[in-house]
Amino acid sequence: MIVCKPKINTYFSIAVFEVVAGGLLGLIYYQLPNMGQWKWLGRLLLPILIGIMLAILIKVIWSLKNVKVAKERFEVFFPIRRKKLTYTGKNLQKWKEETIKTAGGVYKEVTLIFDDGRKISVSQQEHTDYAQLLKYMHQKFSKVKA
């Protein structure tokens, strides 16, 4: 059984961003009465910063998923939504591997496209057991590779 779940560094990076943004938010809020003629800037930055913090937190946390693959079955579990999706190999329309070269290295991602239109992406940088999933997909589902 292959279990692709988010790596610890994914959670860590979300937490670091939220702590830094929250600290900046607290600093602006604390210094707001002392800003003098720049008070308008603080009042403008507060809602923008709150919006960015919430949008990133909700988007990233909402999309976290665990993917289990075994015996031509795909189980996708979204822990925050408490939603579990189960697909068989027959439900898989196609899959593709994307590789993007960046300045810091290579970003790799496998996207599974099912017959109900849902796309599930698993990336090498954010998920465990990426290599095993890729090997399994090449062995079992090479005919439906896009």
Chimera marker file (.cmm) of the C-alpha trace (Angstrom):
<marker_set name="trace">
<marker id="1" x="0.000" y="0.000" z="0.000" r="1" g="1" b="0" radius="0.5"/>
<marker id="2" x="1.297" y="3.427" z="-0.971" r="1" g="1" b="0" radius="0.5"/>
<marker id="3" x="0.332" y="6.300" z="1.322" r="1" g="1" b="0" radius="0.5"/>
<marker id="4" x="1.013" y="9.817" z="0.040" r="1" g="1" b="0" radius="0.5"/>
<marker id="5" x="0.452" y="12.346" z="2.796" r="1" g="1" b="0" radius="0.5"/>
<marker id="6" x="1.719" y="15.885" z="3.364" r="1" g="1" b="0" radius="0.5"/>
<marker id="7" x="5.283" y="16.136" z="4.627" r="1" g="1" b="0" radius="0.5"/>
<marker id="8" x="6.077" y="17.763" z="7.965" r="1" g="1" b="0" radius="0.5"/>
<marker id="9" x="7.798" y="20.683" z="6.213" r="1" g="1" b="0" radius="0.5"/>
<marker id="10" x="4.482" y="21.541" z="4.527" r="1" g="1" b="0" radius="0.5"/>
<marker id="11" x="2.832" y="22.004" z="7.911" r="1" g="1" b="0" radius="0.5"/>
<marker id="12" x="5.917" y="23.816" z="9.218" r="1" g="1" b="0" radius="0.5"/>
<marker id="13" x="5.962" y="26.345" z="6.375" r="1" g="1" b="0" radius="0.5"/>
<marker id="14" x="2.265" y="27.108" z="6.863" r="1" g="1" b="0" radius="0.5"/>
<marker id="15" x="2.819" y="27.611" z="10.585" r="1" g="1" b="0" radius="0.5"/>
<marker id="16" x="5.864" y="29.860" z="10.065" r="1" g="1" b="0" radius="0.5"/>
<marker id="17" x="4.001" y="32.039" z="7.573" r="1" g="1" b="0" radius="0.5"/>
<marker id="18" x="0.998" y="32.394" z="9.869" r="1" g="1" b="0" radius="0.5"/>
<marker id="19" x="3.182" y="33.222" z="12.900" r="1" g="1" b="0" radius="0.5"/>
<marker id="20" x="5.163" y="35.864" z="10.998" r="1" g="1" b="0" radius="0.5"/>
<marker id="21" x="2.029" y="37.392" z="9.478" r="1" g="1" b="0" radius="0.5"/>
<marker id="22" x="0.281" y="37.288" z="12.868" r="1" g="1" b="0" radius="0.5"/>
<marker id="23" x="3.269" y="38.987" z="14.504" r="1" g="1" b="0" radius="0.5"/>
<marker id="24" x="3.227" y="41.695" z="11.854" r="1" g="1" b="0" radius="0.5"/>
<marker id="25" x="-0.510" y="42.078" z="12.340" r="1" g="1" b="0" radius="0.5"/>
<marker id="26" x="-0.063" y="42.418" z="16.107" r="1" g="1" b="0" radius="0.5"/>
<marker id="27" x="2.750" y="44.935" z="15.662" r="1" g="1" b="0" radius="0.5"/>
<marker id="28" x="0.682" y="47.112" z="13.346" r="1" g="1" b="0" radius="0.5"/>
<marker id="29" x="-2.319" y="46.913" z="15.676" r="1" g="1" b="0" radius="0.5"/>
<marker id="30" x="-0.175" y="47.747" z="18.727" r="1" g="1" b="0" radius="0.5"/>
<marker id="31" x="1.548" y="50.690" z="17.015" r="1" g="1" b="0" radius="0.5"/>
<marker id="32" x="-1.607" y="52.086" z="15.386" r="1" g="1" b="0" radius="0.5"/>
<marker id="33" x="-2.255" y="54.768" z="18.071" r="1" g="1" b="0" radius="0.5"/>
<marker id="34" x="1.376" y="55.973" z="17.819" r="1" g="1" b="0" radius="0.5"/>
<marker id="35" x="1.558" y="56.206" z="14.026" r="1" g="1" b="0" radius="0.5"/>
<marker id="36" x="0.530" y="59.849" z="13.826" r="1" g="1" b="0" radius="0.5"/>
<marker id="37" x="0.057" y="60.923" z="10.238" r="1" g="1" b="0" radius="0.5"/>
<marker id="38" x="0.719" y="57.336" z="9.021" r="1" g="1" b="0" radius="0.5"/>
<marker id="39" x="-2.323" y="55.962" z="10.855" r="1" g="1" b="0" radius="0.5"/>
<marker id="40" x="-4.195" y="55.658" z="7.553" r="1" g="1" b="0" radius="0.5"/>
<marker id="41" x="-1.532" y="53.235" z="6.288" r="1" g="1" b="0" radius="0.5"/>
<marker id="42" x="-1.946" y="51.020" z="9.355" r="1" g="1" b="0" radius="0.5"/>
<marker id="43" x="-5.717" y="51.024" z="8.947" r="1" g="1" b="0" radius="0.5"/>
<marker id="44" x="-5.287" y="50.078" z="5.305" r="1" g="1" b="0" radius="0.5"/>
<marker id="45" x="-2.775" y="47.291" z="5.973" r="1" g="1" b="0" radius="0.5"/>
<marker id="46" x="-4.732" y="45.579" z="8.780" r="1" g="1" b="0" radius="0.5"/>
<marker id="47" x="-7.659" y="44.275" z="6.695" r="1" g="1" b="0" radius="0.5"/>
<marker id="48" x="-5.381" y="43.456" z="3.756" r="1" g="1" b="0" radius="0.5"/>
<marker id="49" x="-3.056" y="41.418" z="5.977" r="1" g="1" b="0" radius="0.5"/>
<marker id="50" x="-5.970" y="39.669" z="7.698" r="1" g="1" b="0" radius="0.5"/>
<marker id="51" x="-7.446" y="38.800" z="4.290" r="1" g="1" b="0" radius="0.5"/>
<marker id="52" x="-4.165" y="37.395" z="2.996" r="1" g="1" b="0" radius="0.5"/>
<marker id="53" x="-3.611" y="35.359" z="6.170" r="1" g="1" b="0" radius="0.5"/>
<marker id="54" x="-7.091" y="33.858" z="6.085" r="1" g="1" b="0" radius="0.5"/>
<marker id="55" x="-7.076" y="33.193" z="2.337" r="1" g="1" b="0" radius="0.5"/>
<marker id="56" x="-3.759" y="31.347" z="2.420" r="1" g="1" b="0" radius="0.5"/>
<marker id="57" x="-4.627" y="29.439" z="5.573" r="1" g="1" b="0" radius="0.5"/>
<marker id="58" x="-8.011" y="28.318" z="4.266" r="1" g="1" b="0" radius="0.5"/>
<marker id="59" x="-6.785" y="27.465" z="0.757" r="1" g="1" b="0" radius="0.5"/>
<marker id="60" x="-3.767" y="25.461" z="1.885" r="1" g="1" b="0" radius="0.5"/>
<marker id="61" x="-5.426" y="23.677" z="4.802" r="1" g="1" b="0" radius="0.5"/>
<marker id="62" x="-8.579" y="22.959" z="2.774" r="1" g="1" b="0" radius="0.5"/>
<marker id="63" x="-6.576" y="21.279" z="0.012" r="1" g="1" b="0" radius="0.5"/>
<marker id="64" x="-4.464" y="18.997" z="2.242" r="1" g="1" b="0" radius="0.5"/>
<marker id="65" x="-5.093" y="15.363" z="1.378" r="1" g="1" b="0" radius="0.5"/>
<marker id="66" x="-3.920" y="11.823" z="2.023" r="1" g="1" b="0" radius="0.5"/>
<marker id="67" x="-3.875" y="9.481" z="-0.970" r="1" g="1" b="0" radius="0.5"/>
<marker id="68" x="-3.766" y="5.707" z="-0.481" r="1" g="1" b="0" radius="0.5"/>
<marker id="69" x="-3.148" y="3.484" z="-3.489" r="1" g="1" b="0" radius="0.5"/>
<marker id="70" x="-3.311" y="-0.312" z="-3.479" r="1" g="1" b="0" radius="0.5"/>
<marker id="71" x="-4.724" y="-3.044" z="-5.708" r="1" g="1" b="0" radius="0.5"/>
<marker id="72" x="-5.902" y="-0.569" z="-8.357" r="1" g="1" b="0" radius="0.5"/>
<marker id="73" x="-7.872" y="1.396" z="-5.764" r="1" g="1" b="0" radius="0.5"/>
<marker id="74" x="-7.401" y="5.052" z="-4.960" r="1" g="1" b="0" radius="0.5"/>
<marker id="75" x="-8.604" y="6.408" z="-1.622" r="1" g="1" b="0" radius="0.5"/>
<marker id="76" x="-8.388" y="10.169" z="-1.200" r="1" g="1" b="0" radius="0.5"/>
<marker id="77" x="-9.047" y="11.528" z="2.289" r="1" g="1" b="0" radius="0.5"/>
<marker id="78" x="-9.372" y="15.237" z="3.054" r="1" g="1" b="0" radius="0.5"/>
<marker id="79" x="-8.824" y="15.499" z="6.852" r="1" g="1" b="0" radius="0.5"/>
<marker id="80" x="-10.188" y="19.030" z="7.311" r="1" g="1" b="0" radius="0.5"/>
<marker id="81" x="-13.317" y="18.381" z="5.246" r="1" g="1" b="0" radius="0.5"/>
<marker id="82" x="-13.713" y="14.877" z="6.753" r="1" g="1" b="0" radius="0.5"/>
<marker id="83" x="-14.418" y="13.685" z="3.211" r="1" g="1" b="0" radius="0.5"/>
<marker id="84" x="-13.278" y="10.386" z="1.724" r="1" g="1" b="0" radius="0.5"/>
<marker id="85" x="-13.350" y="9.583" z="-1.985" r="1" g="1" b="0" radius="0.5"/>
<marker id="86" x="-12.775" y="6.074" z="-3.322" r="1" g="1" b="0" radius="0.5"/>
<marker id="87" x="-11.998" y="5.269" z="-6.938" r="1" g="1" b="0" radius="0.5"/>
<marker id="88" x="-11.085" y="2.082" z="-8.774" r="1" g="1" b="0" radius="0.5"/>
<marker id="89" x="-8.652" y="1.748" z="-11.645" r="1" g="1" b="0" radius="0.5"/>
<marker id="90" x="-11.574" y="1.804" z="-14.078" r="1" g="1" b="0" radius="0.5"/>
<marker id="91" x="-12.524" y="5.298" z="-12.852" r="1" g="1" b="0" radius="0.5"/>
<marker id="92" x="-9.113" y="6.681" z="-13.823" r="1" g="1" b="0" radius="0.5"/>
<marker id="93" x="-9.448" y="8.463" z="-17.168" r="1" g="1" b="0" radius="0.5"/>
<marker id="94" x="-5.847" y="9.583" z="-17.439" r="1" g="1" b="0" radius="0.5"/>
<marker id="95" x="-2.860" y="10.635" z="-15.424" r="1" g="1" b="0" radius="0.5"/>
<marker id="96" x="0.132" y="12.792" z="-16.171" r="1" g="1" b="0" radius="0.5"/>
<marker id="97" x="3.447" y="13.704" z="-14.654" r="1" g="1" b="0" radius="0.5"/>
<marker id="98" x="4.545" y="17.307" z="-14.897" r="1" g="1" b="0" radius="0.5"/>
<marker id="99" x="8.113" y="18.453" z="-14.372" r="1" g="1" b="0" radius="0.5"/>
<marker id="100" x="8.999" y="22.124" z="-14.029" r="1" g="1" b="0" radius="0.5"/>
<marker id="101" x="12.590" y="23.295" z="-13.782" r="1" g="1" b="0" radius="0.5"/>
<marker id="102" x="13.018" y="26.164" z="-11.339" r="1" g="1" b="0" radius="0.5"/>
<marker id="103" x="16.017" y="28.068" z="-10.033" r="1" g="1" b="0" radius="0.5"/>
<marker id="104" x="15.968" y="26.002" z="-6.835" r="1" g="1" b="0" radius="0.5"/>
<marker id="105" x="15.607" y="22.606" z="-8.473" r="1" g="1" b="0" radius="0.5"/>
<marker id="106" x="12.936" y="20.560" z="-10.199" r="1" g="1" b="0" radius="0.5"/>
<marker id="107" x="9.248" y="20.561" z="-9.214" r="1" g="1" b="0" radius="0.5"/>
<marker id="108" x="7.502" y="17.257" z="-9.990" r="1" g="1" b="0" radius="0.5"/>
<marker id="109" x="3.803" y="16.514" z="-9.749" r="1" g="1" b="0" radius="0.5"/>
<marker id="110" x="1.516" y="13.636" z="-10.695" r="1" g="1" b="0" radius="0.5"/>
<marker id="111" x="-2.074" y="14.543" z="-11.552" r="1" g="1" b="0" radius="0.5"/>
<marker id="112" x="-4.771" y="11.865" z="-11.542" r="1" g="1" b="0" radius="0.5"/>
<marker id="113" x="-7.922" y="12.694" z="-13.522" r="1" g="1" b="0" radius="0.5"/>
<marker id="114" x="-11.002" y="10.606" z="-12.757" r="1" g="1" b="0" radius="0.5"/>
<marker id="115" x="-14.210" y="10.085" z="-14.715" r="1" g="1" b="0" radius="0.5"/>
<marker id="116" x="-16.224" y="12.410" z="-12.458" r="1" g="1" b="0" radius="0.5"/>
<marker id="117" x="-13.930" y="15.292" z="-13.464" r="1" g="1" b="0" radius="0.5"/>
<marker id="118" x="-12.008" y="15.460" z="-10.191" r="1" g="1" b="0" radius="0.5"/>
<marker id="119" x="-8.263" y="16.087" z="-10.389" r="1" g="1" b="0" radius="0.5"/>
<marker id="120" x="-5.994" y="14.894" z="-7.592" r="1" g="1" b="0" radius="0.5"/>
<marker id="121" x="-2.420" y="16.192" z="-7.601" r="1" g="1" b="0" radius="0.5"/>
<marker id="122" x="0.474" y="14.767" z="-5.607" r="1" g="1" b="0" radius="0.5"/>
<marker id="123" x="3.789" y="16.626" z="-5.672" r="1" g="1" b="0" radius="0.5"/>
<marker id="124" x="7.250" y="15.397" z="-4.810" r="1" g="1" b="0" radius="0.5"/>
<marker id="125" x="8.059" y="18.402" z="-2.615" r="1" g="1" b="0" radius="0.5"/>
<marker id="126" x="4.881" y="18.286" z="-0.522" r="1" g="1" b="0" radius="0.5"/>
<marker id="127" x="3.956" y="14.595" z="-0.250" r="1" g="1" b="0" radius="0.5"/>
<marker id="128" x="5.610" y="11.409" z="0.965" r="1" g="1" b="0" radius="0.5"/>
<marker id="129" x="6.004" y="8.265" z="-1.193" r="1" g="1" b="0" radius="0.5"/>
<marker id="130" x="5.946" y="10.202" z="-4.466" r="1" g="1" b="0" radius="0.5"/>
<marker id="131" x="8.490" y="7.896" z="-6.140" r="1" g="1" b="0" radius="0.5"/>
<marker id="132" x="6.510" y="4.777" z="-5.190" r="1" g="1" b="0" radius="0.5"/>
<marker id="133" x="3.302" y="6.307" z="-6.570" r="1" g="1" b="0" radius="0.5"/>
<marker id="134" x="5.001" y="7.227" z="-9.837" r="1" g="1" b="0" radius="0.5"/>
<marker id="135" x="6.471" y="3.724" z="-10.190" r="1" g="1" b="0" radius="0.5"/>
<marker id="136" x="3.066" y="2.148" z="-9.454" r="1" g="1" b="0" radius="0.5"/>
<marker id="137" x="1.339" y="4.368" z="-12.019" r="1" g="1" b="0" radius="0.5"/>
<marker id="138" x="3.884" y="3.416" z="-14.694" r="1" g="1" b="0" radius="0.5"/>
<marker id="139" x="3.447" y="-0.297" z="-13.904" r="1" g="1" b="0" radius="0.5"/>
<marker id="140" x="-0.338" y="-0.496" z="-13.623" r="1" g="1" b="0" radius="0.5"/>
<marker id="141" x="-1.709" y="2.426" z="-15.637" r="1" g="1" b="0" radius="0.5"/>
<marker id="142" x="0.793" y="3.121" z="-18.412" r="1" g="1" b="0" radius="0.5"/>
<marker id="143" x="-2.004" y="2.785" z="-21.005" r="1" g="1" b="0" radius="0.5"/>
<marker id="144" x="-3.933" y="5.801" z="-19.684" r="1" g="1" b="0" radius="0.5"/>
<marker id="145" x="-0.945" y="8.113" z="-19.304" r="1" g="1" b="0" radius="0.5"/>
<marker id="146" x="-1.621" y="11.456" z="-20.981" r="1" g="1" b="0" radius="0.5"/>
<link id1="1" id2="2" r="1" g="1" b="0" radius="0.2"/>
<link id1="2" id2="3" r="1" g="1" b="0" radius="0.2"/>
<link id1="3" id2="4" r="1" g="1" b="0" radius="0.2"/>
<link id1="4" id2="5" r="1" g="1" b="0" radius="0.2"/>
<link id1="5" id2="6" r="1" g="1" b="0" radius="0.2"/>
<link id1="6" id2="7" r="1" g="1" b="0" radius="0.2"/>
<link id1="7" id2="8" r="1" g="1" b="0" radius="0.2"/>
<link id1="8" id2="9" r="1" g="1" b="0" radius="0.2"/>
<link id1="9" id2="10" r="1" g="1" b="0" radius="0.2"/>
<link id1="10" id2="11" r="1" g="1" b="0" radius="0.2"/>
<link id1="11" id2="12" r="1" g="1" b="0" radius="0.2"/>
<link id1="12" id2="13" r="1" g="1" b="0" radius="0.2"/>
<link id1="13" id2="14" r="1" g="1" b="0" radius="0.2"/>
<link id1="14" id2="15" r="1" g="1" b="0" radius="0.2"/>
<link id1="15" id2="16" r="1" g="1" b="0" radius="0.2"/>
<link id1="16" id2="17" r="1" g="1" b="0" radius="0.2"/>
<link id1="17" id2="18" r="1" g="1" b="0" radius="0.2"/>
<link id1="18" id2="19" r="1" g="1" b="0" radius="0.2"/>
<link id1="19" id2="20" r="1" g="1" b="0" radius="0.2"/>
<link id1="20" id2="21" r="1" g="1" b="0" radius="0.2"/>
<link id1="21" id2="22" r="1" g="1" b="0" radius="0.2"/>
<link id1="22" id2="23" r="1" g="1" b="0" radius="0.2"/>
<link id1="23" id2="24" r="1" g="1" b="0" radius="0.2"/>
<link id1="24" id2="25" r="1" g="1" b="0" radius="0.2"/>
<link id1="25" id2="26" r="1" g="1" b="0" radius="0.2"/>
<link id1="26" id2="27" r="1" g="1" b="0" radius="0.2"/>
<link id1="27" id2="28" r="1" g="1" b="0" radius="0.2"/>
<link id1="28" id2="29" r="1" g="1" b="0" radius="0.2"/>
<link id1="29" id2="30" r="1" g="1" b="0" radius="0.2"/>
<link id1="30" id2="31" r="1" g="1" b="0" radius="0.2"/>
<link id1="31" id2="32" r="1" g="1" b="0" radius="0.2"/>
<link id1="32" id2="33" r="1" g="1" b="0" radius="0.2"/>
<link id1="33" id2="34" r="1" g="1" b="0" radius="0.2"/>
<link id1="34" id2="35" r="1" g="1" b="0" radius="0.2"/>
<link id1="35" id2="36" r="1" g="1" b="0" radius="0.2"/>
<link id1="36" id2="37" r="1" g="1" b="0" radius="0.2"/>
<link id1="37" id2="38" r="1" g="1" b="0" radius="0.2"/>
<link id1="38" id2="39" r="1" g="1" b="0" radius="0.2"/>
<link id1="39" id2="40" r="1" g="1" b="0" radius="0.2"/>
<link id1="40" id2="41" r="1" g="1" b="0" radius="0.2"/>
<link id1="41" id2="42" r="1" g="1" b="0" radius="0.2"/>
<link id1="42" id2="43" r="1" g="1" b="0" radius="0.2"/>
<link id1="43" id2="44" r="1" g="1" b="0" radius="0.2"/>
<link id1="44" id2="45" r="1" g="1" b="0" radius="0.2"/>
<link id1="45" id2="46" r="1" g="1" b="0" radius="0.2"/>
<link id1="46" id2="47" r="1" g="1" b="0" radius="0.2"/>
<link id1="47" id2="48" r="1" g="1" b="0" radius="0.2"/>
<link id1="48" id2="49" r="1" g="1" b="0" radius="0.2"/>
<link id1="49" id2="50" r="1" g="1" b="0" radius="0.2"/>
<link id1="50" id2="51" r="1" g="1" b="0" radius="0.2"/>
<link id1="51" id2="52" r="1" g="1" b="0" radius="0.2"/>
<link id1="52" id2="53" r="1" g="1" b="0" radius="0.2"/>
<link id1="53" id2="54" r="1" g="1" b="0" radius="0.2"/>
<link id1="54" id2="55" r="1" g="1" b="0" radius="0.2"/>
<link id1="55" id2="56" r="1" g="1" b="0" radius="0.2"/>
<link id1="56" id2="57" r="1" g="1" b="0" radius="0.2"/>
<link id1="57" id2="58" r="1" g="1" b="0" radius="0.2"/>
<link id1="58" id2="59" r="1" g="1" b="0" radius="0.2"/>
<link id1="59" id2="60" r="1" g="1" b="0" radius="0.2"/>
<link id1="60" id2="61" r="1" g="1" b="0" radius="0.2"/>
<link id1="61" id2="62" r="1" g="1" b="0" radius="0.2"/>
<link id1="62" id2="63" r="1" g="1" b="0" radius="0.2"/>
<link id1="63" id2="64" r="1" g="1" b="0" radius="0.2"/>
<link id1="64" id2="65" r="1" g="1" b="0" radius="0.2"/>
<link id1="65" id2="66" r="1" g="1" b="0" radius="0.2"/>
<link id1="66" id2="67" r="1" g="1" b="0" radius="0.2"/>
<link id1="67" id2="68" r="1" g="1" b="0" radius="0.2"/>
<link id1="68" id2="69" r="1" g="1" b="0" radius="0.2"/>
<link id1="69" id2="70" r="1" g="1" b="0" radius="0.2"/>
<link id1="70" id2="71" r="1" g="1" b="0" radius="0.2"/>
<link id1="71" id2="72" r="1" g="1" b="0" radius="0.2"/>
<link id1="72" id2="73" r="1" g="1" b="0" radius="0.2"/>
<link id1="73" id2="74" r="1" g="1" b="0" radius="0.2"/>
<link id1="74" id2="75" r="1" g="1" b="0" radius="0.2"/>
<link id1="75" id2="76" r="1" g="1" b="0" radius="0.2"/>
<link id1="76" id2="77" r="1" g="1" b="0" radius="0.2"/>
<link id1="77" id2="78" r="1" g="1" b="0" radius="0.2"/>
<link id1="78" id2="79" r="1" g="1" b="0" radius="0.2"/>
<link id1="79" id2="80" r="1" g="1" b="0" radius="0.2"/>
<link id1="80" id2="81" r="1" g="1" b="0" radius="0.2"/>
<link id1="81" id2="82" r="1" g="1" b="0" radius="0.2"/>
<link id1="82" id2="83" r="1" g="1" b="0" radius="0.2"/>
<link id1="83" id2="84" r="1" g="1" b="0" radius="0.2"/>
<link id1="84" id2="85" r="1" g="1" b="0" radius="0.2"/>
<link id1="85" id2="86" r="1" g="1" b="0" radius="0.2"/>
<link id1="86" id2="87" r="1" g="1" b="0" radius="0.2"/>
<link id1="87" id2="88" r="1" g="1" b="0" radius="0.2"/>
<link id1="88" id2="89" r="1" g="1" b="0" radius="0.2"/>
<link id1="89" id2="90" r="1" g="1" b="0" radius="0.2"/>
<link id1="90" id2="91" r="1" g="1" b="0" radius="0.2"/>
<link id1="91" id2="92" r="1" g="1" b="0" radius="0.2"/>
<link id1="92" id2="93" r="1" g="1" b="0" radius="0.2"/>
<link id1="93" id2="94" r="1" g="1" b="0" radius="0.2"/>
<link id1="94" id2="95" r="1" g="1" b="0" radius="0.2"/>
<link id1="95" id2="96" r="1" g="1" b="0" radius="0.2"/>
<link id1="96" id2="97" r="1" g="1" b="0" radius="0.2"/>
<link id1="97" id2="98" r="1" g="1" b="0" radius="0.2"/>
<link id1="98" id2="99" r="1" g="1" b="0" radius="0.2"/>
<link id1="99" id2="100" r="1" g="1" b="0" radius="0.2"/>
<link id1="100" id2="101" r="1" g="1" b="0" radius="0.2"/>
<link id1="101" id2="102" r="1" g="1" b="0" radius="0.2"/>
<link id1="102" id2="103" r="1" g="1" b="0" radius="0.2"/>
<link id1="103" id2="104" r="1" g="1" b="0" radius="0.2"/>
<link id1="104" id2="105" r="1" g="1" b="0" radius="0.2"/>
<link id1="105" id2="106" r="1" g="1" b="0" radius="0.2"/>
<link id1="106" id2="107" r="1" g="1" b="0" radius="0.2"/>
<link id1="107" id2="108" r="1" g="1" b="0" radius="0.2"/>
<link id1="108" id2="109" r="1" g="1" b="0" radius="0.2"/>
<link id1="109" id2="110" r="1" g="1" b="0" radius="0.2"/>
<link id1="110" id2="111" r="1" g="1" b="0" radius="0.2"/>
<link id1="111" id2="112" r="1" g="1" b="0" radius="0.2"/>
<link id1="112" id2="113" r="1" g="1" b="0" radius="0.2"/>
<link id1="113" id2="114" r="1" g="1" b="0" radius="0.2"/>
<link id1="114" id2="115" r="1" g="1" b="0" radius="0.2"/>
<link id1="115" id2="116" r="1" g="1" b="0" radius="0.2"/>
<link id1="116" id2="117" r="1" g="1" b="0" radius="0.2"/>
<link id1="117" id2="118" r="1" g="1" b="0" radius="0.2"/>
<link id1="118" id2="119" r="1" g="1" b="0" radius="0.2"/>
<link id1="119" id2="120" r="1" g="1" b="0" radius="0.2"/>
<link id1="120" id2="121" r="1" g="1" b="0" radius="0.2"/>
<link id1="121" id2="122" r="1" g="1" b="0" radius="0.2"/>
<link id1="122" id2="123" r="1" g="1" b="0" radius="0.2"/>
<link id1="123" id2="124" r="1" g="1" b="0" radius="0.2"/>
<link id1="124" id2="125" r="1" g="1" b="0" radius="0.2"/>
<link id1="125" id2="126" r="1" g="1" b="0" radius="0.2"/>
<link id1="126" id2="127" r="1" g="1" b="0" radius="0.2"/>
<link id1="127" id2="128" r="1" g="1" b="0" radius="0.2"/>
<link id1="128" id2="129" r="1" g="1" b="0" radius="0.2"/>
<link id1="129" id2="130" r="1" g="1" b="0" radius="0.2"/>
<link id1="130" id2="131" r="1" g="1" b="0" radius="0.2"/>
<link id1="131" id2="132" r="1" g="1" b="0" radius="0.2"/>
<link id1="132" id2="133" r="1" g="1" b="0" radius="0.2"/>
<link id1="133" id2="134" r="1" g="1" b="0" radius="0.2"/>
<link id1="134" id2="135" r="1" g="1" b="0" radius="0.2"/>
<link id1="135" id2="136" r="1" g="1" b="0" radius="0.2"/>
<link id1="136" id2="137" r="1" g="1" b="0" radius="0.2"/>
<link id1="137" id2="138" r="1" g="1" b="0" radius="0.2"/>
<link id1="138" id2="139" r="1" g="1" b="0" radius="0.2"/>
<link id1="139" id2="140" r="1" g="1" b="0" radius="0.2"/>
<link id1="140" id2="141" r="1" g="1" b="0" radius="0.2"/>
<link id1="141" id2="142" r="1" g="1" b="0" radius="0.2"/>
<link id1="142" id2="143" r="1" g="1" b="0" radius="0.2"/>
<link id1="143" id2="144" r="1" g="1" b="0" radius="0.2"/>
<link id1="144" id2="145" r="1" g="1" b="0" radius="0.2"/>
<link id1="145" id2="146" r="1" g="1" b="0" radius="0.2"/>
</marker_set>
